[in-house]
Amino acid sequence: MNYIIRKPWHLPQRLHTAEEVYRNRKLKRREFLASVGLSATALGSGVLLSGCNQGTDEEVRKAGQYDLVADAARKEGEEAVAEGRTSSRTGPYRAPRNETYDYGRPETGEVFAARYTNFYEFSGQKHVWRFVGDFKPSPWKIEVAGLCSKPQTFDMDDLYRLMSFEERHYRHRCVETWAMCVPWAGFPLRELLKRVKPQPAAKFVAFESFDRPEEAPNVNLSVHFPWPYTEVLTMDEAQNELAFIATGMYGHTLLKQHGAPIRLVVPWKYGFKSIKSIVKITLNSEQTPTFWNTASPDEYDIEANVNPHVPHLRWSQQTEWMLGTHAKFDTVIYNGYGEFVGKLYSS
């Protein structure tokens, strides 16, 4: 006999909403609309959907800004270039482009990428920028430990001083079928790993995001999820040339909703593997659990390589659509990066 096990976060409304609200949901809905200054007519006309959650371009950008010193340095660097002089500033905002990587399609407008994001610590909805106000990405430290000969803890200034930054134009493919093309700034993950000298026994690289529920409202609301957010790569994946640590995008530091101040980018895998706001990297001999593979193992493969031939349980993965333009493309194995990573999975 087959049984369906309903996960705690898939409970029907009547089991997680007060009975008074559930039985009078039409009335409660009208009260809610009135509280935000809208009527049922406004909702029906699409005002709530099209305007309330989107915000202006300036509101979306300002909500995610946090590092005004870095932004000032970026502007000073731009002015120096325009005037033909050398800037005293350094960092990801002046990273030269690595021409090896190309989108193969138009770049996504910055505001579209900033407005439509996944960051479950803050919200299960896409307008994450509305919920990041209490998040404090500065100061920030990242610990690299485990099976390595020189474990270290770096702050962002350490990384700006030690690492050689570059800009890479990567395609990004979400498991939900939306996609974007983004100019990330940062450095190869393998260059960071070299600094801690991995031991031969290290076969996996585990990543952990920040765990500060007082700054991330959805953590307290989603208590059944296995917080903090975690991810893992094999050592071979982590040392592949595509695996990238990003600290900036679109010529400035990461916005909060994009995983400020430091995140992983693995463009041949679905987006949920590119863990945001990393505080710890651990080298292990065994594969460790990951957030989504633990929360919903029947839906999320721990490898999570982009593959149009393997559908999600609830939708096809054969096509994708671009943020901003909604242009539709056929999805390609490894998100089109097979020449760089195909050998990792050939055996």
C-alpha positions as CSV (number, residue, x, y, z in Angstrom):
1,M,0.0,0.0,0.0
2,N,1.2,3.5,-0.8
3,Y,1.1,6.2,1.8
4,I,1.4,10.0,1.3
5,I,3.3,11.6,4.1
6,R,2.4,15.3,4.4
7,K,5.3,17.4,5.5
8,P,4.6,19.8,8.4
9,W,5.1,22.8,6.2
10,H,2.5,21.4,3.7
11,L,-0.4,21.5,6.3
12,P,-3.8,22.6,5.0
13,Q,-4.8,26.0,6.1
14,R,-7.4,24.8,8.7
15,L,-4.6,23.1,10.7
16,H,-2.2,26.0,11.0
17,T,-4.6,29.0,11.0
18,A,-6.9,29.9,13.9
19,E,-10.4,28.5,13.4
20,E,-12.0,31.9,13.7
21,V,-9.8,33.2,10.8
22,Y,-10.2,30.1,8.7
23,R,-14.0,30.0,9.0
24,N,-14.4,33.7,8.3
25,R,-11.6,34.0,5.8
26,K,-13.6,36.3,3.4
27,L,-14.2,38.8,6.2
28,K,-10.6,38.6,7.4
29,R,-9.4,39.1,3.9
30,R,-11.4,42.3,3.6
31,E,-10.0,43.5,7.0
32,F,-6.5,42.8,5.8
33,L,-7.0,44.8,2.5
34,A,-8.5,47.7,4.5
35,S,-5.5,47.7,6.8
36,V,-3.1,48.2,3.9
37,G,-5.4,50.8,2.2
38,L,-6.8,48.5,-0.5
39,S,-10.2,47.3,-1.4
40,A,-11.3,44.1,-2.9
41,T,-11.8,46.0,-6.1
42,A,-8.2,47.1,-6.1
43,L,-7.1,43.5,-5.6
44,G,-9.3,42.3,-8.4
45,S,-7.8,44.9,-10.7
46,G,-4.3,43.6,-10.0
47,V,-3.1,46.6,-7.9
48,L,-1.8,44.4,-5.0
49,L,0.0,42.0,-7.3
50,S,1.5,44.5,-9.7
51,G,2.4,47.4,-7.4
52,C,2.5,46.6,-3.7
53,N,5.3,44.0,-3.8
54,Q,7.4,45.5,-6.6
55,G,8.4,48.9,-5.3
56,T,10.3,51.5,-7.3
57,D,13.8,50.8,-8.7
58,E,15.3,53.1,-6.1
59,E,13.4,51.4,-3.2
60,V,14.6,48.0,-4.2
61,R,18.2,49.0,-4.5
62,K,18.3,51.0,-1.3
63,A,16.7,48.2,0.7
64,G,19.6,45.9,-0.1
65,Q,22.5,48.4,0.4
66,Y,24.7,48.1,3.5
67,D,28.3,48.9,2.7
68,L,28.4,52.6,2.1
69,V,32.2,52.7,2.5
70,A,32.6,50.1,-0.3
71,D,30.2,52.0,-2.5
72,A,32.1,55.2,-2.0
73,A,35.3,53.4,-2.9
74,R,33.6,52.1,-6.1
75,K,32.6,55.6,-7.1
76,E,36.1,56.9,-6.4
77,G,37.5,54.2,-8.5
78,E,35.2,55.0,-11.4
79,E,36.1,58.7,-11.2
80,A,39.8,57.8,-11.2
81,V,39.4,55.7,-14.3
82,A,37.4,58.5,-16.0
83,E,40.2,61.0,-15.2
84,G,43.0,58.8,-16.2
85,R,44.6,58.4,-12.8
86,T,45.1,55.4,-10.5
87,S,42.7,54.9,-7.6
88,S,43.9,54.2,-4.1
89,R,40.9,52.0,-3.6
90,T,40.8,48.2,-4.3
91,G,38.2,45.6,-4.1
92,P,35.4,43.7,-6.0
93,Y,33.9,46.9,-7.4
94,R,37.0,47.4,-9.6
95,A,37.4,43.8,-10.7
96,P,38.6,43.2,-14.3
97,R,36.4,41.0,-16.4
98,N,37.5,37.4,-17.1
99,E,36.7,37.1,-20.8
100,T,36.6,33.3,-20.6
101,Y,33.0,33.2,-19.7
102,D,30.1,34.7,-21.7
103,Y,26.3,34.7,-21.2
104,G,25.4,33.8,-24.7
105,R,22.3,35.9,-24.2
106,P,21.4,39.4,-23.0
107,E,22.4,40.5,-19.5
108,T,19.6,40.7,-17.0
109,G,18.7,44.3,-15.8
110,E,20.0,44.8,-12.3
111,V,16.7,45.9,-10.8
112,F,14.9,42.8,-12.1
113,A,17.5,40.6,-10.4
114,A,17.3,42.6,-7.2
115,R,13.5,42.5,-7.1
116,Y,12.9,38.8,-7.7
117,T,15.0,36.6,-5.5
118,N,15.0,33.5,-3.2
119,F,16.3,33.9,0.3
120,Y,14.2,31.7,2.6
121,E,15.7,33.1,5.8
122,F,13.8,36.3,5.1
123,S,10.8,35.2,3.1
124,G,9.2,32.4,1.1
125,Q,8.1,35.0,-1.4
126,K,10.2,36.6,-4.2
127,H,10.1,40.2,-2.9
128,V,12.8,39.4,-0.3
129,W,14.1,43.0,-0.5
130,R,11.1,44.0,1.7
131,F,12.3,41.9,4.6
132,V,16.1,42.4,4.8
133,G,16.0,45.7,6.7
134,D,17.3,44.3,10.0
135,F,20.0,42.2,8.4
136,K,23.6,43.3,9.2
137,P,26.2,42.0,6.8
138,S,29.0,44.2,8.1
139,P,31.2,43.4,10.0
140,W,31.5,39.8,8.8
141,K,33.8,36.9,9.3
142,I,34.0,33.5,7.5
143,E,35.7,30.5,9.1
144,V,37.4,27.9,6.9
145,A,38.2,24.8,9.0
146,G,38.0,21.0,9.1
147,L,40.4,18.7,7.3
148,C,43.0,21.3,6.4
149,S,46.5,22.1,7.7
150,K,46.0,25.9,8.1
151,P,42.4,26.6,9.2
152,Q,41.7,30.3,9.2
153,T,39.0,32.9,9.9
154,F,38.8,35.8,7.4
155,D,37.0,39.0,7.6
156,M,36.0,40.9,4.5
157,D,39.1,43.2,4.6
158,D,41.3,40.1,4.7
159,L,39.7,38.8,1.6
160,Y,39.9,42.1,-0.2
161,R,43.6,42.3,0.6
162,L,44.6,38.7,-0.1
163,M,42.5,37.6,-3.1
164,S,42.7,38.6,-6.7
165,F,39.2,39.7,-7.8
166,E,37.7,39.4,-11.2
167,E,34.3,39.8,-12.8
168,R,32.6,36.8,-14.4
169,H,29.5,36.8,-16.6
170,Y,27.6,33.7,-15.6
171,R,24.1,32.4,-16.4
172,H,22.1,31.4,-13.3
173,R,19.3,28.8,-13.5
174,C,16.8,28.4,-10.7
175,V,15.1,25.0,-10.1
176,E,11.8,26.9,-10.4
177,T,12.7,27.5,-14.2
178,W,13.5,31.2,-14.0
179,A,16.9,32.3,-15.1
180,M,19.1,35.4,-15.2
181,C,22.5,36.5,-16.5
182,V,24.6,38.3,-13.9
183,P,28.1,39.9,-13.8
184,W,29.4,38.5,-10.5
185,A,32.6,39.9,-8.9
186,G,34.8,37.8,-6.6
187,F,37.4,35.0,-6.8
188,P,37.6,31.3,-7.5
189,L,36.7,29.1,-4.6
190,R,39.8,27.0,-5.1
191,E,42.0,30.0,-4.4
192,L,40.5,30.3,-1.0
193,L,40.9,26.6,-0.3
194,K,44.6,26.7,-1.3
195,R,45.1,29.1,1.6
196,V,44.0,26.6,4.2
197,K,45.8,23.6,2.6
198,P,43.3,20.8,2.3
199,Q,44.4,17.4,3.6
200,P,44.2,14.3,1.4
201,A,41.3,13.0,3.5
202,A,39.1,16.0,2.6
203,K,36.6,14.8,0.0
204,F,33.7,17.2,0.6
205,V,33.3,21.0,1.2
206,A,30.4,22.0,3.4
207,F,29.0,25.5,3.6
208,E,26.9,27.1,6.3
209,S,24.9,30.4,6.2
210,F,24.4,32.8,9.1
211,D,22.1,31.9,12.0
212,R,20.6,35.1,13.4
213,P,16.9,34.7,13.7
214,E,16.5,38.2,15.1
215,E,17.6,39.5,11.8
216,A,15.9,37.0,9.5
217,P,12.1,36.9,10.1
218,N,11.3,33.8,8.2
219,V,13.5,31.6,10.4
220,N,11.1,32.0,13.3
221,L,8.1,31.5,11.1
222,S,9.4,28.4,9.4
223,V,10.5,26.4,12.5
224,H,10.2,23.0,10.7
225,F,13.1,23.8,8.3
226,P,16.6,22.6,9.2
227,W,18.2,26.0,9.9
228,P,20.8,27.2,9.4
229,Y,20.9,26.9,5.6
230,T,23.6,24.4,4.5
231,E,25.1,23.1,1.2
232,V,27.9,20.8,0.1
233,L,30.1,20.2,-2.9
234,T,32.5,17.4,-3.6
235,M,36.2,18.5,-3.4
236,D,36.5,18.1,-7.2
237,E,33.5,20.4,-7.7
238,A,34.8,22.9,-5.3
239,Q,38.2,23.0,-7.0
240,N,36.6,23.3,-10.5
241,E,37.5,26.6,-12.2
242,L,33.8,27.6,-12.4
243,A,33.1,27.4,-8.6
244,F,33.2,31.1,-7.5
245,I,33.0,33.1,-4.3
246,A,31.1,36.3,-5.1
247,T,31.3,39.5,-3.0
248,G,29.8,41.8,-5.6
249,M,27.7,42.1,-8.7
250,Y,26.8,44.8,-11.3
251,G,29.9,46.7,-10.2
252,H,29.1,47.1,-6.5
253,T,29.0,45.0,-3.4
254,L,26.3,42.4,-3.1
255,L,22.9,43.6,-2.0
256,K,21.4,42.0,1.1
257,Q,18.8,40.0,-0.9
258,H,21.6,38.5,-3.1
259,G,23.5,37.1,-0.1
260,A,25.7,39.9,1.1
261,P,28.5,40.1,1.9
262,I,29.8,36.8,0.5
263,R,28.1,33.9,-1.3
264,L,28.9,30.8,-3.5
265,V,28.1,30.8,-7.2
266,V,28.1,27.4,-9.0
267,P,26.5,28.1,-12.4
268,W,26.2,24.6,-13.6
269,K,23.9,23.7,-10.7
270,Y,20.4,24.9,-9.8
271,G,20.5,28.2,-7.9
272,F,19.7,26.8,-4.4
273,K,23.2,25.2,-4.4
274,S,24.7,28.8,-4.5
275,I,24.4,29.3,-0.8
276,K,24.2,33.0,0.4
277,S,25.7,34.9,3.3
278,I,28.3,32.2,4.2
279,V,29.8,32.2,7.7
280,K,31.6,28.8,7.7
281,I,33.3,26.4,5.2
282,T,34.3,23.0,6.5
283,L,36.4,20.4,4.7
284,N,35.1,16.8,5.5
285,S,35.8,13.2,4.7
286,E,32.1,12.4,4.5
287,Q,29.2,14.0,2.7
288,T,27.1,16.1,5.2
289,P,23.4,16.9,5.0
290,T,22.1,19.9,3.1
291,F,19.2,22.2,3.8
292,W,16.8,21.3,0.9
293,N,17.9,17.7,0.6
294,T,17.0,17.3,4.3
295,A,13.7,19.3,4.1
296,S,12.4,17.7,1.0
297,P,14.6,14.8,-0.2
298,D,12.0,13.6,-2.7
299,E,12.3,16.9,-4.6
300,Y,15.9,18.0,-4.3
301,D,18.8,15.9,-5.5
302,I,21.9,16.7,-3.4
303,E,24.0,17.0,-6.6
304,A,21.4,19.3,-8.3
305,N,23.1,19.7,-11.7
306,V,20.9,21.5,-14.2
307,N,19.5,18.8,-16.4
308,P,16.5,19.3,-18.8
309,H,16.0,15.5,-19.1
310,V,15.2,15.1,-15.3
311,P,11.9,16.8,-14.4
312,H,11.1,18.2,-11.0
313,L,8.3,16.3,-9.4
314,R,5.9,19.1,-10.2
315,W,7.2,20.7,-13.4
316,S,9.3,20.1,-16.5
317,Q,12.9,21.4,-16.6
318,Q,13.2,21.5,-20.4
319,T,12.8,25.2,-20.7
320,E,13.6,28.4,-18.7
321,W,12.5,32.0,-18.8
322,M,14.5,35.1,-18.2
323,L,13.9,37.7,-15.5
324,G,12.8,41.0,-16.9
325,T,12.2,40.0,-20.5
326,H,10.4,36.7,-19.9
327,A,12.3,35.4,-23.0
328,K,12.1,31.6,-23.2
329,F,15.1,29.3,-23.8
330,D,15.7,25.6,-24.0
331,T,17.5,24.4,-20.9
332,V,20.9,22.8,-21.6
333,I,22.6,20.1,-19.6
334,Y,24.9,21.7,-16.9
335,N,23.3,25.0,-17.8
336,G,25.6,25.1,-20.9
337,Y,28.8,24.7,-18.9
338,G,29.5,21.1,-19.9
339,E,32.9,21.9,-21.4
340,F,34.1,23.0,-17.9
341,V,32.3,20.4,-15.7
342,G,31.2,17.5,-17.8
343,K,34.3,15.5,-16.9
344,L,33.3,15.6,-13.3
345,Y,30.4,13.3,-14.0
346,S,31.6,11.2,-16.9
347,S,32.5,8.1,-14.9
